[in-house]
Amino acid sequence: MDVDIVSQIIREALYLVIQVSAPILLISMCVGLCVSIFQTMTSIQEQTLTFVPKVLVTFITIILLGNWMGTRITDYMTKLWGNFTLYIR
């Protein structure tokens, strides 16, 4: 196996991780920002107020986008296993 092939596999895997995790992280960040602005406007300084909405939105995002995420990961693994004979040369 060549160094170029290994670096290409790693590059594709990292790009896949970024693609799959980005929607969850962005939505969680936006909800956290909205809750923080709400806390600042109302002077409520409860620590758990930011935790519960983020967890709920994260679960909802996983429910809605889980099929897409699973399909992307499965396609990548199928591609890796399909080209396995090229990698062991």
Secondary structure, DSSP 8 states (H G I E B T S, - for coil): --HHHHHHHHHHHHHHHHHHHHHHHHHHHHHHHHHHHHHHHHT---THHHHHHHHHHHHHHHHHHHHHHHHHHHHHHHHHHHTHHHHT-
